[in-house]
Amino acid sequence: AVVDVQAIGCDMLACSPYKFFGPHSGMLFGRRDLLASLPVDHLDCQTDQLPCEENCHMSRWELGTQNYEALAGVAAAVDYI
């Protein structure tokens, strides 16, 4: 089912794809203004920004290379259901 986060006034939404036959990964939605206001410990190689074109869409919470295999598995599981 589709979750309309704006319609329900959702601040944050977390999901575990392995609950619907996906890989052991996690997904998190957060309102942009809320995410921008949260303090984050980070490494020197990260920026302190939310994903954008200038930082190659990397989040300040991501450490290094993303797990593309898990992302592909999550997308396939979502397509399946």
C-alpha positions as CSV (number, residue, x, y, z in Angstrom):
1,A,0.0,0.0,0.0
2,V,1.1,3.5,-0.6
3,V,1.8,5.7,2.4
4,D,1.1,9.4,1.8
5,V,3.4,10.9,4.5
6,Q,2.1,14.4,3.8
7,A,-1.6,13.4,4.2
8,I,-1.0,11.7,7.6
9,G,1.4,14.5,8.8
10,C,4.3,12.1,9.2
11,D,7.5,13.4,10.7
12,M,9.6,10.2,10.4
13,L,8.8,6.8,9.0
14,A,11.1,3.7,9.3
15,C,10.8,0.4,7.5
16,S,12.6,-2.9,7.5
17,P,12.5,-4.4,4.0
18,Y,13.3,-7.9,5.3
19,K,9.8,-8.0,6.8
20,F,8.5,-8.2,3.2
21,F,11.1,-10.6,1.8
22,G,13.7,-7.9,1.1
23,P,17.4,-7.8,2.2
24,H,18.5,-6.9,5.7
25,S,18.5,-3.2,5.2
26,G,16.6,-0.3,6.5
27,M,14.7,2.7,5.1
28,L,14.0,6.0,6.8
29,F,11.9,8.9,5.7
30,G,12.2,12.2,7.5
31,R,10.8,15.7,6.9
32,R,13.6,17.8,5.4
33,D,13.4,20.5,8.0
34,L,13.5,18.0,10.8
35,L,16.4,16.1,9.3
36,A,18.3,19.4,8.8
37,S,17.8,20.3,12.5
38,L,19.2,17.0,13.9
39,P,22.8,17.0,15.1
40,V,24.9,14.4,13.5
41,D,28.4,13.0,14.3
42,H,30.3,12.6,11.1
43,L,33.6,11.8,9.6
44,D,35.9,14.3,8.0
45,C,35.1,12.9,4.6
46,Q,31.4,13.8,4.9
47,T,29.6,17.1,4.4
48,D,27.1,18.4,6.9
49,Q,24.4,18.7,4.3
50,L,21.3,16.8,3.2
51,P,21.5,15.0,-0.1
52,C,21.8,17.4,-3.1
53,E,23.5,17.6,-6.5
54,E,26.6,19.2,-5.0
55,N,27.4,16.3,-2.7
56,C,26.4,13.6,-5.2
57,H,23.1,12.9,-3.3
58,M,25.0,11.5,-0.3
59,S,23.5,12.1,3.1
60,R,25.4,13.4,6.1
61,W,24.5,10.1,7.8
62,E,26.0,7.8,5.1
63,L,29.4,6.5,5.6
64,G,31.2,5.7,2.4
65,T,29.9,3.7,-0.5
66,Q,26.3,2.7,-0.4
67,N,25.2,-0.9,-0.4
68,Y,23.9,-1.0,-4.0
69,E,23.1,-4.7,-3.8
70,A,20.8,-4.1,-0.9
71,L,19.2,-1.1,-2.6
72,A,18.5,-3.2,-5.7
73,G,17.0,-5.9,-3.5
74,V,14.8,-3.5,-1.7
75,A,13.5,-2.1,-5.0
76,A,12.8,-5.6,-6.3
77,A,11.0,-6.5,-3.1
78,V,8.8,-3.4,-3.3
79,D,8.1,-4.1,-7.0
80,Y,7.1,-7.6,-6.1
81,I,4.6,-6.7,-3.5
